[in-house]
Amino acid sequence: MADYEDFSKLKGTFADHMKLFDNMSVKEVVEAQAEARANADRLKAEAVAAKAYYDFISIFVLPSKMEDAGLENARFEGIGRVSLRGDMQCSTKKGQGPVLLQWLEEHDHEDLIKPGVNPSTLKAFIKEQLEAGKEIPDELLNLYPYTRAVITKN
């Protein structure tokens, strides 16, 4: 059985939710579970699509519009402040994982190595190194820098 903390996002108490099923047959509860699963799957797919649309706007549309308008940042009433921030995708090139691990060790960054290098940790490290003007093994990495528009609420 799942931990009770998994149910913390439900509105109402655990007991209230249990009461909803008191007068249901096993088949009706199975139908309710199937409907809940279908709703969860649909919402997950909608969230993935919404995130992709958000990324499309923040990486391609808004930076271009702001650049055309000569803006690096702006404030909009009721929304917040929008600014442009450098970002990148970063991954190890195919077959270069062991060589990258060796490079990290040779350059005193073995603290990044767990059973492997976490992609988010690697990205943050590479961004930090580039911003500091330090050498990176770009022959071992796929680097795709881009500019992202970020909205900060007031």
N, C-alpha and C positions, 0 to 999 in steps of 0.2 A: 504494500500500500504506500502511496506517496506520502511525504511529510505533510502535516497539516499546514505548514507555512506556505505550501504550494497553493493553498486556497485563499491566501490573504488578499488577493485581488478581487475576490467576489464581494459584491455589495451585500450587506446583511451578514448574519451569523451562520456558522456551520449548521446549527440546529434549524434555522429558518430554511436553508436549502434542503436539508434532509426531509423536512415536512412536505415539501413540494412533491415528493415521490411516495409519500405514505400510502396513497390510494391507487397507485399505479401497479399494473401487472408487470411481470418480468419483461414481456414483449414491449410494453409501453416504455419502460426504462431503457431497453435496448434501442428503441426508436429515438428516444430523447438523446441518448449518447451518440447515435449515428448523426443526428441533426447537429448536435454540438460539434462533432468532428468536422462535418461539412462546413459549418460556419467558421470554425477555426482555420480550416484549410483555405477557404475563400478569403478571409481577412488577411491571412499570411500572404497570399498571392497579391492582394490589393496593396499590402504594405511594401512588398518587393517592387511593384510597379510604381507606387508613389515615390519610393526612394530613388528609383531610376530617373523619374521625371524631375525630382528635386536636384539630383546630381547633374542632369542635362542642363537645367537652368543655371545652376551655380557654377558649372565648369565652362559651358559654351556660350550661353545666351547673355547672361548678365555681365560677365567680364568684357565681352565684346561691346555691349551697349555702353558700359561705363567708360571703356577706352575711347569709343567714338565721341562721347560727351566730354572727354578730358577729365574724368573723375577718378580719383583713387579711393575716395570714401565720400559718403554722404549720409545725411540724417533725414529720416522720413517720419513725420508725426504719426503716432499710433503704430508704427512698425518697429523702428529702432534705427541703428546705425548700420550701414553696409560698407564693407571695405574689401579690398582685394588682397589675397594672401597667396603666396607661393606654396605649392603642394606638389606631390609626385606619387606615382606608383613605383614600387621597387620590388623586384624579385630576383632570385638567383637564376642565372642562365642555366639551361639544361646541361647537366653533367658537370657543372662547376661548383656544386655544393662543397665537396671535400677541399677544393682549392680555396674557396672563400673562407672556410673554417680555419685552414692553415694561415691564410693572410690575417685574419682577425687575431689569431694567437701571436703571430710574428709582430703585430703592431699593438700588442698589449691591450686587446679588447676581448680577451677570452671570457670576460664576465657576461658577454652577450650569448655565449654558447651554452645551451642546455642540452637536450638530446639533439637539438638542431638550433637554428636561429629563428625565433618567432618573426613572422613577416612584419608585424607592426613595430617590433623592436628594431628590426633591420632598417625599416623605412625611417624611423626617428633618428637612428644613429647616422645614416647616410645623409639625411637633411642637415643634421648638426655638423657633420664633417664638412659638407659643402659650404655651409654658412660661415664656418671658421676658416675656409680657404685651404683645408687640408686635402691631401691626396687620398683618392679612393680607388679601389680596383674596378674601374668601370668596365673592363674587359670580362669581368665575372658576373656583371649585373645587367638586368634589363631596367633601365631608368627612363621614366616618362614624366618629366616635369610638366606642370600645368598651373594655371592660376585659377583659384576658386573664389567666388564671391561669398562672403560670410556676413550674415545679419546678426547683429548683437542687439537684443532688446534693450529699451531704455531703462 
